[in-house]
Amino acid sequence: MSSVAVIGAGIGGLSTAIRAAAEGRSVTLFEAAPEVGGKLRQLHLGNFRFDLGPSLFTWPDLLLETLAVAGAHAAPFDHTRLDRSCHYYWEDGTRLIGWTDQQRLKAEIEEALGISADPVLHHLDLSRKGFEATRELFLEQSLHETSSWTPTRTARHLGKALRAWQSLPLTHRLNRWNARTGHPHLQQLFNRFATYNGSDPYRAPAMLHVIPHLEFGMGTFAPVGGMHAIVDALHQTALAVGVDIRLNAPADRIEVEENRVRGVRLRDGHRHEADVVVSGVDVTPTYRMLLPDQPAPKRILSAEQSTSGVIFYWGIRHDAPDLHLHNILWAEDYREEFRCLFEEKRIADDPTVYINIGSKTSPADAPDGAGNWFVMVNAPAGWDATGIDPLRTRVEQKILRITGIDVAAHRECEHILTPSDIAYRTGSHLGALYGPASNKATSAFLRQRNRDRRIRGLYFAGGSVHPGGGIPLCLLSGRITHELMKRHDPQH
Ligand SMILES: Cc1cc2nc3c(=O)[nH]c(=O)nc-3n(C[C@H](O)[C@H](O)[C@H](O)COP(=O)(O)OP(=O)(O)OC[C@H]3O[C@@H](n4cnc5c(N)ncnc54)[C@H](O)[C@@H]3O)c2cc1C
């Protein structure tokens, strides 16, 4: 039986492990931390439960499909579809609910902004067309295998994609061109989707315009029990299909001889032989720490990283009736925010504030009348966290100004996560949330491939490799990696 060693129990590692074990391979998963989940771990503070990382759940079919490969062993997973994606708040008093029903969204925009919202529906239709044209070519298979690039498939998909995006190269220009009413709030709203993979909306290619379709077209969802239910389902399914999960087991080296993997050496000196090794750890530490003797792909390791974040986890004794699960309090000057993040490598003086209150859909996560607030501002990857106290004050003042809620007065407990904490806890390079940024048209091609062409038996999954960061794409990386494994290292 072919043996597989997976390093790192994040979404990419867990999903690859499930698929390989369900195929009948012997799979051992080594995780450095005392628990699985990577960026999706949870935190308990008093009577409050927080999801430490992701809060937005889209494209649930990918999770269901991953669990389903385990057949009768699949753990149950329940989720609900939300009627709105987000509540948006501007400093000028404008408020907008991002209804996922498009006619309702149209009516909301027309009432809140006093303009015709027909261009917005057209814009969302372009997003859908772009997504449908590109998902197979750019998201659901390797970009680096010649078999992926049959001439007919390439011509068909690229042609459709270019038509969908009107050949405009940059996502913010596309948003400006399409929101012909020119309403700056709508442009800002659509520009934010480039941040869903930590990119700069003012430099990101128009391809990122497929993202709004995930939220407004396919829908926004909430796992029953909170985001950690995703990890629980993957974890239980992995155990049920026989994945041998070793916690507190940091890998020290991927052992390679004569351009073939031989297994994994752990930090405690223990060696584990394997025919196939999958790194579910960020690609930079994979090369620098696990493969220090192998030539590293310099262009990939020097790529600009996606944004990180500073997250305040606050237990707030206030029911915040106007706030929803997802809320955005916009920066007044969005372009300036990204100039600060990517050029000056600092947090803007007036950052966009994202508030997620998980207890709005999972009431058990906070006491009655209270909420588990996850309050995040974008930060540059590698930000050294100087000035956290003034940042907290600015965030509190913005929340008070816009929502009228004095969080400082209602706060019962607090925990803070900075880019270096994220790097330390998950191995993510500079604490970037989504691996390398997608700020160039070539970014998709410059991400780490899922199969190493030089070292036989070496594979990569997770948010820093193809097709990208975020839960859906990490699940896709598990699928692509396993497909490549079946083709290049079949079961014996
Ligand atoms: C604050 C925050 C907010 C986010 N918001 C969203 C969101 O709303 N929606 C969304 O879809 N995505 C979001 N993301 C991104 C998403 O969390 C990630 O893309 C995804 O979880 C990454 O999964 P991964 O497979 O790359 O593994 P990771 O989660 O990076 O896990 C890697 C694992 O490898 C382990 N490891 C590291 N080194 C070693 C070693 N030497 N040996 C053994 N194990 C090791 C780590 O302990 C960790 O468990 C967010 C991320 C963060 C941090």
The ligand as a Gaussian input file, in Angstrom:
#p B3LYP/6-31G(d) Opt

LIG

0 1
 C       -7.571000      36.250000      10.582000
 C       -7.894000      35.456000       9.340000
 C       -9.086000      35.672000       8.683000
 C       -9.397000      34.923000       7.539000
 N      -10.637000      35.095000       6.962000
 C      -11.031000      34.211000       6.009000
 C      -12.399000      34.151000       5.619000
 O      -13.237000      34.898000       6.136000
 N      -12.765000      33.241000       4.677000
 C      -11.851000      32.380000       4.121000
 O      -12.245000      31.559000       3.274000
 N      -10.550000      32.401000       4.488000
 C      -10.127000      33.275000       5.427000
 N       -8.837000      33.255000       5.875000
 C       -7.845000      32.427000       5.170000
 C       -7.928000      30.954000       5.560000
 O       -7.955000      30.831000       6.947000
 C       -6.693000      30.244000       5.035000
 O       -6.545000      30.459000       3.638000
 C       -6.748000      28.752000       5.274000
 O       -7.297000      28.411000       6.515000
 C       -5.317000      28.243000       5.161000
 O       -5.293000      26.843000       5.285000
 P       -3.972000      26.047000       4.974000
 O       -4.389000      24.715000       4.451000
 O       -3.053000      26.846000       4.117000
 O       -3.279000      25.769000       6.375000
 P       -2.981000      26.694000       7.632000
 O       -4.256000      27.097000       8.250000
 O       -1.992000      27.731000       7.302000
 O       -2.331000      25.601000       8.598000
 C       -1.026000      25.124000       8.448000
 C       -0.804000      24.112000       9.565000
 O        0.525000      23.612000       9.454000
 C        1.033000      23.483000      10.762000
 N        2.494000      23.497000      10.682000
 C        3.312000      24.536000      10.371000
 N        4.593000      24.135000      10.362000
 C        4.585000      22.807000      10.664000
 C        5.596000      21.816000      10.805000
 N        6.910000      22.105000      10.655000
 N        5.229000      20.539000      11.128000
 C        3.920000      20.217000      11.295000
 N        2.927000      21.117000      11.185000
 C        3.250000      22.397000      10.872000
 C        0.464000      24.667000      11.514000
 O        0.490000      24.467000      12.911000
 C       -0.959000      24.700000      10.954000
 O       -1.833000      23.903000      11.713000
 C       -8.479000      33.984000       7.029000
 C       -7.265000      33.767000       7.694000
 C       -6.990000      34.475000       8.859000
 C       -5.699000      34.187000       9.610000

